Amino acid sequence: MSPRCKVAIVMGKSDEGGEPHRQQSMVVVPLEIPGVIVQRSTSVFGYDDSGHGGHAEIVYRNVRVPRENLLGELHGGFAVAQARLGPGRIHHAMRLIGMAERAFELMCQRSLVRFPFGRAIAEQGVFRDWVADARIRIEQVRLLVLKTAWLMDTVGNRGAATEISAIKVAAPAMATWVIDHAIQVHGGMGFSQDTPLAEMYEQARMLRIADGPDEVHKMALARREINRFRVAPTT
Ligand SMILES: Cc1cc2nc3c(=O)[nH]c(=O)nc-3n(C[C@H](O)[C@H](O)[C@H](O)COP(=O)(O)OP(=O)(O)OC[C@H]3O[C@@H](n4cnc5c(N)ncnc54)[C@H](O)[C@@H]3O)c2cc1C
């Protein structure tokens, strides 16, 4: 939806009968050509996301582009998507660690200056339990993300596939948990625009879906793990 956006990358089926990973192609489609109809901007978790460019519902009606607009190989769209998604997912995970750290900081600061019923939130046992849990969860994910980055550098994205799926599930779950508790500590203020927490929660929650839902990453991870234990048939 950004006015700076001039082209769309459209991924569609180009060979319905091909191997599952060789059925799709990507084409570059200029937005100003006839038949490209930007229907509307969709909100994200109730927020107008135009600050990040926004997300559009687009109809392509009899749109034609020259053959050279094909991105990469014909029927090779899945490989192009995977090449971009591996590095993209680790960036999401790193940003989620940053978000969780920021929420953690706000939560601790607030706990020291707010005295509901005459006692600092920081002095409440339940709050200390959240602080300990939050720190443990953040550090667990940080180490898993570091391991994933190291594998991507040393054995490549394919060799790090299990860990990339793992962080794509673990990082949004961790950040959502930490931000949720930071909102709780802030009470009503946590829902308002006076802290970045509500928007951070939306971002973290959204990342349990965008770039592949949790269930799909777990399915791929589990498949790879089970395959490690399959015994080759003896002849
Ligand atoms: C804010 C936002 C930004 C996005 N940006 C982009 C973008 O830039 N580029 C892009 O290409 N896409 C983008 N997406 C799309 C995103 O990748 C898809 O929404 C996501 O992959 C899920 O696909 P879907 O919406 O079709 O859900 P579906 O495929 O219909 O899945 C719905 C639900 O079904 C369940 N499910 C699906 N498969 C399985 C399974 N195998 N096993 C068990 N349960 C399953 C899961 O619970 C899942 O959440 C964006 C989405 C959002 C919300």
The ligand as a Tripos MOL2 file, in Angstrom:
@<TRIPOS>MOLECULE
LIG
   53    58     1     0     0
SMALL
NO_CHARGES

@<TRIPOS>ATOM
      1 C1          0.5370   -9.1980    8.6750 C.3       1 LIG1
      2 C2          0.8430  -10.2610    7.6710 C.ar      1 LIG1
      3 C3          1.8180  -10.0270    6.7210 C.ar      1 LIG1
      4 C4          2.1010  -10.9900    5.7510 C.ar      1 LIG1
      5 N1          3.0600  -10.7220    4.8260 N.ar      1 LIG1
      6 C5          3.2770  -11.6130    3.8310 C.ar      1 LIG1
      7 C6          4.2300  -11.3360    2.7920 C.ar      1 LIG1
      8 O1          4.8940  -10.3040    2.8170 O.2       1 LIG1
      9 N2          4.3790  -12.2310    1.8060 N.ar      1 LIG1
     10 C7          3.6600  -13.4030    1.7570 C.ar      1 LIG1
     11 O2          3.8330  -14.1820    0.8360 O.2       1 LIG1
     12 N3          2.7610  -13.6910    2.7350 N.ar      1 LIG1
     13 C8          2.5530  -12.8300    3.7440 C.ar      1 LIG1
     14 N4          1.6320  -13.1320    4.7310 N.ar      1 LIG1
     15 C9          0.8450  -14.3480    4.5870 C.3       1 LIG1
     16 C10         1.2480  -15.4400    5.5540 C.3       1 LIG1
     17 O3          2.4730  -16.0260    5.1960 O.3       1 LIG1
     18 C11         0.0970  -16.4540    5.5930 C.3       1 LIG1
     19 O4         -1.0280  -15.8120    6.1830 O.3       1 LIG1
     20 C12         0.4850  -17.6850    6.3900 C.3       1 LIG1
     21 O5          1.4670  -18.4330    5.7190 O.3       1 LIG1
     22 C13        -0.7260  -18.6050    6.6320 C.3       1 LIG1
     23 O6         -1.3890  -18.8760    5.4360 O.3       1 LIG1
     24 P1         -2.9480  -18.6120    5.3510 P.3       1 LIG1
     25 O7         -3.2540  -17.2540    5.8510 O.co2     1 LIG1
     26 O8         -3.3630  -18.9840    3.9750 O.co2     1 LIG1
     27 O9         -3.5690  -19.6260    6.4120 O.3       1 LIG1
     28 P2         -4.0030  -21.1590    6.1580 P.3       1 LIG1
     29 O10        -3.0170  -21.8530    5.2820 O.co2     1 LIG1
     30 O11        -5.4350  -21.1580    5.7520 O.co2     1 LIG1
     31 O12        -3.8490  -21.6980    7.6420 O.3       1 LIG1
     32 C14        -4.7880  -21.3620    8.6710 C.3       1 LIG1
     33 C15        -4.4850  -22.1830    9.8890 C.3       1 LIG1
     34 O13        -4.6530  -23.5540    9.5990 O.3       1 LIG1
     35 C16        -3.7810  -24.3060   10.3870 C.3       1 LIG1
     36 N5         -2.9280  -25.1170    9.5370 N.ar      1 LIG1
     37 C17        -2.4690  -24.8260    8.2920 C.ar      1 LIG1
     38 N6         -1.7000  -25.8110    7.8290 N.ar      1 LIG1
     39 C18        -1.6640  -26.7590    8.7930 C.ar      1 LIG1
     40 C19        -1.0350  -28.0260    8.9190 C.ar      1 LIG1
     41 N7         -0.2720  -28.5210    7.9380 N.pl3     1 LIG1
     42 N8         -1.1950  -28.7180   10.0720 N.ar      1 LIG1
     43 C20        -1.9800  -28.2310   11.0710 C.ar      1 LIG1
     44 N9         -2.6050  -27.0450   11.0020 N.ar      1 LIG1
     45 C21        -2.4470  -26.3210    9.8840 C.ar      1 LIG1
     46 C22        -2.9150  -23.3440   11.2060 C.3       1 LIG1
     47 O14        -3.4370  -23.2020   12.5080 O.3       1 LIG1
     48 C23        -3.0620  -22.0610   10.4150 C.3       1 LIG1
     49 O15        -2.8570  -20.9190   11.2230 O.3       1 LIG1
     50 C24         1.3610  -12.2050    5.7350 C.ar      1 LIG1
     51 C25         0.3950  -12.4500    6.7190 C.ar      1 LIG1
     52 C26         0.1430  -11.5050    7.6930 C.ar      1 LIG1
     53 C27        -0.9000  -11.7820    8.7390 C.3       1 LIG1
@<TRIPOS>BOND
     1     1     2 1
     2     2     3 ar
     3     2    52 ar
     4     3     4 ar
     5     4     5 ar
     6     4    50 ar
     7     5     6 ar
     8     6     7 ar
     9     6    13 1
    10     7     8 2
    11     7     9 ar
    12     9    10 ar
    13    10    11 2
    14    10    12 ar
    15    12    13 ar
    16    13    14 ar
    17    14    15 1
    18    14    50 ar
    19    15    16 1
    20    16    17 1
    21    16    18 1
    22    18    19 1
    23    18    20 1
    24    20    21 1
    25    20    22 1
    26    22    23 1
    27    23    24 1
    28    24    25 2
    29    24    26 1
    30    24    27 1
    31    27    28 1
    32    28    29 2
    33    28    30 1
    34    28    31 1
    35    31    32 1
    36    32    33 1
    37    33    34 1
    38    33    48 1
    39    34    35 1
    40    35    36 1
    41    35    46 1
    42    36    37 ar
    43    36    45 ar
    44    37    38 ar
    45    38    39 ar
    46    39    40 ar
    47    39    45 ar
    48    40    41 1
    49    40    42 ar
    50    42    43 ar
    51    43    44 ar
    52    44    45 ar
    53    46    47 1
    54    46    48 1
    55    48    49 1
    56    50    51 ar
    57    51    52 ar
    58    52    53 1
@<TRIPOS>SUBSTRUCTURE
     1 LIG1         1 GROUP 0 **** ****
